[in-house]
Amino acid sequence: MAVGLEEFLDTGGFVPHGVCLLWRPDILMLHVASDVLIGLSYFSIPVALTYFVIRRRDVAFGWMALLFALFIIACGTTHFLSIWTLWTPDYVLEGLVKLVTAFASLATAAALWWLMPRLLALPSPRELEASNRALALEVATRREMEARYSSFFNNLGEALFIVQVLPDGDFAYEAINPALARIGGLDPEQLRDRRVRDAVAPELADLVIPRYTACRDSGETIDYEETLDMPAGQRVFHTMLVPVKDAAGRVIQILGSGRDVTERKRLQEEVVQTSKLATLGTLAAGMAHEMSQPLNVIRLWTENTLTRLHENLLDPARAERALKLVIEQTDRMGKLIDHVRTFGRRDGGGMRAFHPAHCVESAVELVRHQYALEDIEIVEHAGLAQLPVTGRPLELEQVILNLFSNARDAIVARRASGEAAGRIMVAVSDDPDRQSVVIQVTDDGGGIDPSVLPQIFDPFFTTKEVGKGSGLGLSIGYGIIDGMGGRIEARNVELESGSRGVRFTITLPSQPVSSSDREFSHA
Amino acid sequence: MPDPFHILIAEDEVLAAMALEDFLSFKGFRVTVAANGVEALERYASERVHALVTDLRMPRMDGQTLIREIRERDAALPVVVMTGYLTQDSDLTHERWKPLEIFSKPVNPRTICNTLNRMLGLPQEV
């Protein structure tokens, strides 16, 4: 039953809707007024919605609001058409508008249901407010932390710096703290983002770049001591570099801190020096004796020769013999003087490789005669000791001398209590399995009370009577051995002769020790 | 010519002992050398000794002990001490050890010789 469009649009047979209302003016007015109000309201809503969407560009699902707008305009239009059809029976037009409205409503309703889960997921204003509050709190906390850390960074006396590792592997300063700026005479602003090589003096760059490189390549925290020339003079820093890595594990930043340990080093050296002087003091008496001996021989032989010369009884062979003796004695004195001179020297020289057996020999030589006078025999067991160790030979000699001196004191005390004692045994040997050298000093002085054995390396701990010992000898010795990467232990031993005594065992690693290892072992 | 005076030297430094022995022999003394206190005491016990010249620091028996032992046997034996250093607490300067003279090393052998001469009542050399 096909109907032509013209026929479909033909409204000739309809009566206006007002007829149904019998043209009663009150009913008509009611309908017209209501429809006008509804229509106008409907038309105003999309304007408001559109305005809202335009002004609030960030609103979620804005197109939904526009769909609503279309749907409401369509609704509003149906109401105006209702007024129109009161007088004009354009019901087809009205129907078509309703059809449009129906589609718009359907689409809007469908879209609304479809969107519902996502709309529900949108945070409510209250939730938003709560999360905003939390965020504000977080921001405040972070600001406070940042302020705290930046005050840390800015006020800490320790020199702090951040080095950026550039994509090409080179280094640039990201920031330095005021302490570093002050110590180093640097300007933080000028340094920022500049390559290390361009930012600091070439000598300084040559010193620090290898360290940064080591940290970058190993990806591990490193620490070391370095002596740097600063405007305030030469300073010693204990520096620590901490690598910061990206997700791929590449080091992108290095955090550095440098503690000025110049003063501490000086005090340490002073304590070592004090103990050295104390050891020297105990040796001075023996030394006076040692020096007076050759001097005496020289005097006696020259006087002899002179007397014979005066009496015309000097034959050349006798004169030659006397002069040779004198020369030998001056050699002997020269050696003693050298020894005392190097021993008293403040700076023990740099770390170097050496054979510990030489130090032991030298220490034995220094006290053997003096101890022999007190009936104390030093027995050497020279094993195979060929491995070199790294450190300062004079310091090791000082440690061994200190052990001898303690052994001597123990022996003297033992004798005072009526027991026999008088042997100090010293042995040096390699431990090829562990690549280390072992030095043992054993006495027969009765041993140490086991209850105090753990304390003997503590500073100022002494078993000697007031005024006899500073209590620093062993603790300094411990520090020296530790500084060489080795260890020193003490235990009581039963000797073959049946007597008891103490055995100190020094174990020194034979490979060179790096500065960082040394620092770690101190920690 | 009367028998020469017999001097006992206790000194552990062989070269010094030899030189002093040589010098004193040259000056007419009979000299015996001992390397330590024990040996010196043995020599003293076995022969007549007119004077002792001793070091203080020696192995086995030191000079101080040696002098004490000698004084128990002979209160009047002239003693000459040669020492590298004299400890402050040494009481050798006390009257009761006399006749005793102390010299610091290096010693002048002429002084030692003159002192021995004086203590033994012999004429002084110039």
Interface residues (C-beta under 8 A of the other chain):
Chain A: A285 A288 H289 E290 M291 S292 Q293 L295 N296 V297 I298 R299 L300 W301 E303 N304 T307 R308 L325 Q329 A372 L373 D375
Chain B: D12 E13 L15 A16 A19 L20 D22 F23 F26 R57 M58 P59 R60 D62 M82 T83 G84 Y85 T87 S104 K105 P106 V107 N108 P109 R110
